[in-house]
Amino acid sequence: MSAQRPTTTLWRPTGPVELELVRESGWRTWPPRLPEQPIFYPVLNEEYAVRIARDWNVKHSGVGYVTRFEVDTEFLRRYPVQQAGGRTILELWVPAEELDEFNAHIVGEIEVIHEFR
């Protein structure tokens, strides 16, 4: 029996359209980016994800969700942590063309942990 590889917990604030596509995938993958979305941005802490879902997604879509998921830690080393503002505003920048490979390294299911209206 092989040892389980270590994983890193990531969060993603999302709106209803993207969440529906995640649901259609069986809660296993993020959908391809749209042409105007060259980067996929998972975040490194729940508080930051909550702020985006509550303050941005609700305003733009009427509802915002926070998802949580695990990704193979070794794979994530290729993406340096980006500080997008304050000390706790940390995210990864995954180029759209690498999203299929990123999805292949998600361990388990993507779960919704917060909903804001």
N, C-alpha and C positions, 0 to 999 in steps of 0.2 A: 504494500500500500504506500503510495507516495504522500509525502508531507504536503499539507496545504500551503500554498504560497501566501506571504503576507499581503494584505490589502490595505488600501487607504480609503477612508470615507470622504466622499464628495457630496456637495449639495448643488441643486440647480433650481433657481426660481423660474417658473414657467407660467404661461397663460393656457387658456383652454384648448386652443388649436393644437399647440405642440403636445400638450398632455394627451389629447385624444390619439395622436399618432403613436405616442409611447404605449398607450393602452392597446392599440391595434397590434403592436409588436409583441404582445404578451408580457409587457413590462420589462423587456430585455434590451432595447436599443433606443437611441436618440435618432430622430429623423434627419435626413439630409438637410443641410443648410440651404436657404434660399439664395439666389444670386447676390442679393445685397447683404448676405451674412457670411463673410469669408472666414469667420472664427466662431468656434463653439467655446463658450465660457462656463465651465463648471467652477464653483467657488469652494473655498477651503474651510468656511465656517458657517454654521447654521444661522447665526445672528445676521450676517451680511445677506444671506439668501432670503431671510424673513423680510428684511428692510426692502429689498428689491421687489419681492412678490407683493408686499403690502402697499408700498408707496408708488410703484411704477406699474406693475401688471394690473392691479385693480383699477387704476386710473385709465389705462389704455384698453382693458378687456372686460372690466366689470368683476373680474375674479382673478386671483393670483394663487398659485400653488407653490409649495416648497417640496422638492423631492430630495431623497437621500439614496445613495447607491455606493457600492464598493467597486474599486478598480485595482487590478494587480499593481502593487507598489513598484515593482521593478520596471514595468512598462512606463509608469508615470514619470520616471526619472528623466525622460527625454524632454519633458515640458517644464522649464524653469518656472517657479512661482513668481507671479507678477503682482506687484503692489499697486492697486488701482486707485489709491487715495490714502486714507488713514492706515494706521498700523494693522488693523484687523480686516482691511478690505483687500483680500487676497484671492486670486483666481488663477486658473490655468488657461492658456490660450492654445487651443487645439485647432490647427488649420482644417478648414472644411474638407479638404481632400484626404485627411487622415481620420475622419470620423468613423468610417467603417472599421478600421483597425482599432481605434479607441473602443468602439462598441464591442468588439471581439474580446476585449480584456475586462469588460464588466463582469463581476462575479456576483451571481444571484440576480435578484430582481430590483428594479427601480421602484421605490415606494414613495407615496405621497405622505408627508408628515404634518403639513399645515395647509389650511385653505383660508383665504381672506376674501371678503366681499365688501 
